């Protein structure tokens, strides 16, 4: 992934979106839990 955008906080969780420059259709939405420091994949359009 080439671009990482940090989104909004919902409680203790931060939304993170990652994009690929050469193919904007490929992106992944992640969620970081600030208490456990675990990252989960919310949505993936990666091909």
PyMOL commands that set and color helices and strands:
alter all, ss='L'
color gray80, all
select strands_A, chain A and resi 3-10+13-19+27-33+38-44
alter strands_A, ss='S'
color yellow, strands_A
deselect
rebuild
show_as cartoon
